[in-house]
C-alpha cells in the first residue's frame, strides 16, 4: 500500500514534502486533503504535512528524503 501524505492545497510545505517523498521513494505518496473532512482537519490542521505508512505510523514535518526512506524501511523490518 502506498504511503499517505496528509496535506492541503496551496501549502508550500506540503509541496516540498511530496518532492522529498518522490526523491526518497521514486513515486509520490497518495495525497489526502484534510480541508473537507472535519475529523482530519481537527487532527492534522497544525501538523501538516504528515506522512503515514500502511501500518498507521506517522512521520511529522519537518523531514527530508533520508528520513522518509528510513521511515518507510522500518515498516518492513
N, CA, C and O atoms as a MOPAC input file, in Angstrom:
PM7 MOZYME 1SCF
protein

 N      0.82800 1    -1.18100 1     0.00000 1
 C      0.00000 1     0.00000 1     0.00000 1
 C      0.87400 1     1.24600 1     0.00000 1
 O      1.88800 1     1.30600 1     0.69600 1
 N      0.48200 1     2.21400 1    -0.76600 1
 C      1.21300 1     3.46800 1    -0.90500 1
 C      1.09200 1     4.30300 1     0.37300 1
 O      0.02900 1     4.34100 1     0.99300 1
 N      2.18300 1     4.97400 1     0.76700 1
 C      2.07400 1     5.86800 1     1.92300 1
 C      1.10500 1     7.01800 1     1.61300 1
 O      0.87700 1     7.35900 1     0.45200 1
 N      0.55200 1     7.59500 1     2.65800 1
 C     -0.40600 1     8.69400 1     2.53300 1
 C      0.24400 1     9.96800 1     3.03200 1
 O      0.90000 1     9.98100 1     4.07400 1
 N      0.05500 1    11.04600 1     2.27300 1
 C      0.50100 1    12.36600 1     2.70100 1
 C     -0.73300 1    13.18800 1     3.02400 1
 O     -1.50600 1    13.54700 1     2.13600 1
 N     -0.91100 1    13.48400 1     4.31200 1
 C     -1.99600 1    14.38000 1     4.71600 1
 C     -1.51500 1    15.79400 1     4.45200 1
 O     -0.44400 1    16.19900 1     4.90200 1
 N     -2.33300 1    16.54300 1     3.70700 1
 C     -1.90600 1    17.84300 1     3.19800 1
 C     -3.12900 1    18.70000 1     2.91700 1
 O     -4.26000 1    18.30000 1     3.19100 1
 N     -2.88800 1    19.87700 1     2.37100 1
 C     -3.95500 1    20.71200 1     1.85700 1
 C     -3.40900 1    21.50700 1     0.67500 1
 O     -2.20200 1    21.70900 1     0.54800 1
 N     -4.31100 1    21.94700 1    -0.17600 1
 C     -3.91200 1    22.70800 1    -1.35600 1
 C     -3.23400 1    24.01000 1    -0.95600 1
 O     -3.53200 1    24.58400 1     0.09100 1
 N     -2.32700 1    24.46100 1    -1.79800 1
 C     -1.62500 1    25.73000 1    -1.61800 1
 C     -0.74600 1    25.76800 1    -0.37300 1
 O     -0.45600 1    26.84400 1     0.15000 1
 N     -0.33100 1    24.62200 1     0.09500 1
 C      0.56600 1    24.50500 1     1.24400 1
 C      1.96800 1    24.25600 1     0.69200 1
 O      2.25900 1    23.17000 1     0.19000 1
 N      2.83200 1    25.26000 1     0.78500 1
 C      4.17300 1    25.09500 1     0.20700 1
 C      4.97500 1    24.02100 1     0.92700 1
 O      5.81500 1    23.36600 1     0.31000 1
 N      4.73600 1    23.83000 1     2.21200 1
 C      5.43800 1    22.76100 1     2.93500 1
 C      4.97300 1    21.38900 1     2.45700 1
 O      5.76300 1    20.44700 1     2.38500 1
 N      3.69000 1    21.28400 1     2.13400 1
 C      3.15100 1    20.02400 1     1.62200 1
 C      3.75200 1    19.69100 1     0.26100 1
 O      4.07700 1    18.53700 1    -0.02100 1
 N      3.89300 1    20.70800 1    -0.57600 1
 C      4.51800 1    20.51100 1    -1.88800 1
 C      5.96800 1    20.06800 1    -1.72500 1
 O      6.43400 1    19.16900 1    -2.42300 1
 N      6.67000 1    20.70600 1    -0.80100 1
 C      8.06700 1    20.33400 1    -0.55000 1
 C      8.15000 1    18.91200 1    -0.00800 1
 O      9.03100 1    18.14700 1    -0.40300 1
 N      7.24100 1    18.55400 1     0.89200 1
 C      7.22600 1    17.19700 1     1.45000 1
 C      7.02200 1    16.16600 1     0.34800 1
 O      7.70300 1    15.14100 1     0.33000 1
 N      6.09700 1    16.42400 1    -0.56700 1
 C      5.84300 1    15.48200 1    -1.65200 1
 C      7.08500 1    15.33600 1    -2.53700 1
 O      7.38800 1    14.23500 1    -2.99700 1
 N      7.79200 1    16.41700 1    -2.77300 1
 C      9.02700 1    16.33600 1    -3.55200 1
 C     10.06600 1    15.47000 1    -2.84200 1
 O     10.75400 1    14.67400 1    -3.48200 1
 N     10.18000 1    15.62100 1    -1.53600 1
 C     11.10700 1    14.78600 1    -0.76300 1
 C     10.70400 1    13.31700 1    -0.82800 1
 O     11.56100 1    12.43800 1    -0.91900 1
 N      9.41400 1    13.05700 1    -0.78300 1
 C      8.91400 1    11.68400 1    -0.86200 1
 C      9.26200 1    11.08400 1    -2.22600 1
 O      9.70600 1     9.93900 1    -2.30600 1
 N      9.06300 1    11.85100 1    -3.28800 1
 C      9.41500 1    11.38400 1    -4.63000 1
 C     10.91000 1    11.10200 1    -4.72100 1
 O     11.31700 1    10.09100 1    -5.29400 1
 N     11.72800 1    11.98600 1    -4.16400 1
 C     13.17800 1    11.77100 1    -4.17000 1
 C     13.54000 1    10.48000 1    -3.43700 1
 O     14.40500 1     9.72700 1    -3.88300 1
 N     12.87900 1    10.23500 1    -2.31800 1
 C     13.21200 1     9.08100 1    -1.49100 1
 C     12.67200 1     7.77300 1    -2.03500 1
 O     13.34100 1     6.74200 1    -1.95000 1
 N     11.45800 1     7.80200 1    -2.60000 1
 C     10.77400 1     6.56400 1    -2.96900 1
 C     10.61200 1     6.35900 1    -4.46500 1
 O     10.25800 1     5.26700 1    -4.90900 1
 N     10.86700 1     7.39900 1    -5.24500 1
 C     10.72600 1     7.28300 1    -6.69100 1
 C      9.31500 1     7.48500 1    -7.19500 1
 O      9.07500 1     7.41300 1    -8.40000 1
 N      8.37100 1     7.73700 1    -6.29600 1
 C      6.98400 1     7.99600 1    -6.67800 1
 C      6.31500 1     8.80100 1    -5.57000 1
 O      6.77000 1     8.77500 1    -4.42600 1
 N      5.24800 1     9.51200 1    -5.89400 1
 C      4.58400 1    10.31900 1    -4.87400 1
 C      3.74500 1     9.46600 1    -3.92500 1
 O      3.32400 1     8.35800 1    -4.25600 1
 N      3.52100 1    10.01100 1    -2.75600 1
 C      2.58400 1     9.40300 1    -1.81200 1
 C      1.16600 1     9.75300 1    -2.25500 1
 O      0.95300 1    10.73800 1    -2.96200 1
 N      0.21700 1     8.95000 1    -1.84000 1
 C     -1.18900 1     9.27100 1    -2.06800 1
 C     -1.51200 1    10.51000 1    -1.23300 1
 O     -1.21700 1    10.54200 1    -0.03800 1
 N     -2.10700 1    11.52000 1    -1.84300 1
 C     -2.43300 1    12.73600 1    -1.12200 1
 C     -3.86700 1    12.70200 1    -0.62400 1
 O     -4.78800 1    12.33300 1    -1.35300 1
 N     -4.03800 1    13.09200 1     0.63000 1
 C     -5.36900 1    13.26100 1     1.19300 1
 C     -5.44500 1    14.68300 1     1.72400 1
 O     -4.71200 1    15.06100 1     2.63800 1
 N     -6.35300 1    15.47100 1     1.13000 1
 C     -6.55500 1    16.85600 1     1.53700 1
 C     -7.44700 1    16.86500 1     2.76600 1
 O     -8.56000 1    16.33900 1     2.73600 1
 N     -6.96300 1    17.45800 1     3.84200 1
 C     -7.68300 1    17.43700 1     5.11000 1
 C     -8.80500 1    18.45500 1     5.17900 1
 O     -9.63600 1    18.38600 1     6.08500 1
 N     -8.85500 1    19.39200 1     4.25700 1
 C     -9.74500 1    20.54300 1     4.37300 1
 C    -11.22900 1    20.18600 1     4.37200 1
 O    -12.02200 1    20.88600 1     5.00300 1
 N    -11.62300 1    19.12600 1     3.68700 1
 C    -13.04400 1    18.79200 1     3.57000 1
 C    -13.51700 1    17.73300 1     4.55800 1
 O    -14.64600 1    17.25500 1     4.45400 1
 N    -12.68300 1    17.36700 1     5.49900 1
 C    -13.04000 1    16.34400 1     6.47600 1
 C    -12.77600 1    16.90300 1     7.87000 1
 O    -11.62500 1    17.10200 1     8.25800 1
 N    -13.84200 1    17.15400 1     8.61700 1
 C    -13.71700 1    17.78500 1     9.93100 1
 C    -12.81400 1    17.00000 1    10.87800 1
 O    -12.05800 1    17.59700 1    11.64600 1
 N    -12.88200 1    15.68100 1    10.83200 1
 C    -12.06400 1    14.84600 1    11.70600 1
 C    -10.58100 1    14.98800 1    11.34900 1
 O     -9.73600 1    15.16800 1    12.22600 1
 N    -10.28200 1    14.90500 1    10.05500 1
 C     -8.88900 1    15.05900 1     9.62500 1
 C     -8.38700 1    16.47600 1     9.89100 1
 O     -7.24300 1    16.66200 1    10.30600 1
 N     -9.22500 1    17.45900 1     9.65700 1
 C     -8.83900 1    18.84700 1     9.89800 1
 C     -8.47900 1    19.06100 1    11.36300 1
 O     -7.47500 1    19.69900 1    11.68000 1
 N     -9.30100 1    18.52600 1    12.24400 1
 C     -9.02000 1    18.66500 1    13.67200 1
 C     -7.72000 1    17.95600 1    14.05200 1
 O     -6.93900 1    18.46500 1    14.85600 1
 N     -7.50000 1    16.79900 1    13.48000 1
 C     -6.31500 1    16.00200 1    13.83300 1
 C     -5.01600 1    16.57300 1    13.26400 1
 O     -3.97900 1    16.54100 1    13.92600 1
 N     -5.07200 1    17.09600 1    12.03300 1
 C     -3.83400 1    17.45400 1    11.33400 1
 C     -3.63400 1    18.94000 1    11.05000 1
 O     -2.58400 1    19.31000 1    10.52500 1
 N     -4.58400 1    19.79900 1    11.36900 1
 C     -4.52900 1    21.17600 1    10.89600 1
 C     -3.23400 1    21.91800 1    11.20600 1
 O     -2.77800 1    22.71100 1    10.38200 1
 N     -2.63900 1    21.68900 1    12.34500 1
 C     -1.38700 1    22.39400 1    12.65000 1
 C     -0.16700 1    21.49400 1    12.48500 1
 O      0.95500 1    21.89900 1    12.78800 1
 N     -0.39000 1    20.26500 1    12.00200 1
 C      0.71100 1    19.31300 1    11.85600 1
 C      1.11200 1    19.03900 1    10.41900 1
 O      2.18700 1    18.48600 1    10.18400 1
 N      0.28100 1    19.41000 1     9.44500 1
 C      0.57300 1    19.04300 1     8.06400 1
 C      1.85000 1    19.71300 1     7.59500 1
 O      2.19300 1    20.81000 1     8.03600 1
 N      2.53800 1    19.04500 1     6.70600 1
 C      2.31100 1    17.74100 1     6.11100 1
 C      2.70800 1    16.60300 1     7.05800 1
 O      3.65700 1    16.71400 1     7.83500 1
 N      1.95600 1    15.51600 1     6.96700 1
 C      2.21600 1    14.31000 1     7.75700 1
 C      2.19400 1    13.11700 1     6.81300 1
 O      1.24700 1    12.93500 1     6.04800 1
 N      3.23800 1    12.31200 1     6.87300 1
 C      3.33100 1    11.10100 1     6.05800 1
 C      2.93600 1     9.90900 1     6.92200 1
 O      3.42300 1     9.76000 1     8.04300 1
 N      2.05200 1     9.06300 1     6.39800 1
 C      1.57500 1     7.89400 1     7.14400 1
 C      1.88500 1     6.61700 1     6.37100 1
 O      1.60800 1     6.51300 1     5.17600 1
 N      2.47200 1     5.63800 1     7.08500 1
 C      2.71200 1     4.31600 1     6.49600 1
 C      1.43500 1     3.50000 1     6.55700 1
 O      0.46600 1     3.89000 1     7.20900 1
 N      1.44100 1     2.36100 1     5.87100 1
 C      0.26100 1     1.49300 1     5.86300 1
 C     -0.02200 1     0.88000 1     7.22800 1
 O     -1.14600 1     0.44500 1     7.47800 1
 N      0.97500 1     0.83500 1     8.12200 1
 C      0.73900 1     0.30600 1     9.47100 1
 C      0.20800 1     1.37600 1    10.42400 1
 O     -0.00400 1     1.10600 1    11.60600 1
 N     -0.00800 1     2.59800 1     9.90900 1
 C     -0.56800 1     3.67800 1    10.71000 1
 C      0.45000 1     4.59200 1    11.36400 1
 O      0.08100 1     5.63900 1    11.89400 1
 N      1.73000 1     4.22000 1    11.34000 1
 C      2.76400 1     5.07500 1    11.91600 1
 C      2.86000 1     6.36000 1    11.09700 1
 O      2.65300 1     6.35500 1     9.88300 1
 N      3.17900 1     7.46800 1    11.78400 1
 C      3.23100 1     8.76300 1    11.11700 1
 C      4.58200 1     9.43600 1    11.29600 1
 O      5.22900 1     9.32000 1    12.33700 1
 N      4.98300 1    10.13900 1    10.25500 1
 C      6.19700 1    10.93500 1    10.26000 1
 C      5.77000 1    12.38600 1    10.10600 1
 O      5.21800 1    12.77400 1     9.07700 1
 N      6.02700 1    13.18300 1    11.13300 1
 C      5.63400 1    14.58500 1    11.12700 1
 C      6.69000 1    15.45500 1    10.46000 1
 O      7.88100 1    15.14700 1    10.50500 1
 N      6.25300 1    16.52100 1     9.85500 1
 C      7.13600 1    17.53400 1     9.28900 1
 C      7.85100 1    18.21400 1    10.43600 1
 O      7.24700 1    18.39200 1    11.49300 1
 N      9.10200 1    18.60100 1    10.28500 1
 C      9.90300 1    18.55500 1     9.07000 1
 C     10.60300 1    17.21600 1     8.90300 1
 O     11.00300 1    16.57200 1     9.87300 1
 N     10.73800 1    16.81600 1     7.64200 1
 C     11.51700 1    15.63300 1     7.30300 1
 C     12.20500 1    15.86600 1     5.97900 1
 O     11.86900 1    16.79500 1     5.24400 1
 N     13.17100 1    15.01600 1     5.67900 1
 C     13.93900 1    15.10700 1     4.43000 1
 C     13.93000 1    13.73500 1     3.77300 1
 O     13.47100 1    12.76700 1     4.38000 1
 N     14.43200 1    13.63200 1     2.53700 1
 C     14.37300 1    12.34900 1     1.83300 1
 C     14.96300 1    11.17500 1     2.61000 1
 O     14.39600 1    10.08300 1     2.58200 1
 N     16.06200 1    11.36500 1     3.28700 1
 C     16.68000 1    10.28200 1     4.04600 1
 C     15.75800 1     9.79800 1     5.15800 1
 O     15.63400 1     8.59500 1     5.38500 1
 N     15.11600 1    10.72700 1     5.84700 1
 C     14.18600 1    10.36200 1     6.91600 1
 C     12.98700 1     9.60500 1     6.36500 1
 O     12.50300 1     8.66000 1     6.98800 1
 N     12.50500 1    10.02100 1     5.18800 1
 C     11.38000 1     9.32800 1     4.54300 1
 C     11.77000 1     7.89500 1     4.22500 1
 O     11.02800 1     6.96200 1     4.53300 1
 N     12.91900 1     7.72200 1     3.61600 1
 C     13.39900 1     6.38700 1     3.24100 1
 C     13.52800 1     5.49500 1     4.47800 1
 O     13.08300 1     4.34700 1     4.47000 1
 N     14.13400 1     6.02400 1     5.53000 1
 C     14.30300 1     5.25100 1     6.76900 1
 C     12.95600 1     4.90700 1     7.40000 1
 O     12.75600 1     3.79400 1     7.88600 1
 N     12.04400 1     5.85800 1     7.39000 1
 C     10.70800 1     5.66000 1     7.95300 1
 C      9.97100 1     4.54300 1     7.23300 1
 O      9.37500 1     3.68500 1     7.88500 1
 N      9.99500 1     4.53200 1     5.90600 1
 C      9.31500 1     3.51000 1     5.12700 1
 C      9.97800 1     2.14900 1     5.31700 1
 O      9.28600 1     1.13400 1     5.39300 1
 N     11.29600 1     2.11400 1     5.39500 1
 C     12.01700 1     0.84800 1     5.62400 1
 C     11.66900 1     0.21400 1     6.95500 1
 O     11.63400 1    -1.01300 1     7.05600 1
 N     11.41200 1     1.01100 1     7.97800 1
 C     11.09400 1     0.49000 1     9.30100 1
 C      9.84900 1    -0.37100 1     9.28400 1
 O      9.71200 1    -1.28400 1    10.09800 1
 N      8.94300 1    -0.09100 1     8.36900 1
 C      7.70700 1    -0.87000 1     8.27400 1
 C      7.99000 1    -2.31000 1     7.86800 1
 O      7.27300 1    -3.22300 1     8.27600 1
 N      9.00700 1    -2.51300 1     7.08600 1
 C      9.29700 1    -3.85400 1     6.57200 1
 C     10.19900 1    -4.67600 1     7.48800 1
 O     10.46300 1    -5.84800 1     7.21800 1
 N     10.67100 1    -4.06000 1     8.57100 1
 C     11.55300 1    -4.78700 1     9.49400 1
 C     10.78200 1    -5.65800 1    10.43900 1
 O     11.37600 1    -6.33500 1    11.27900 1

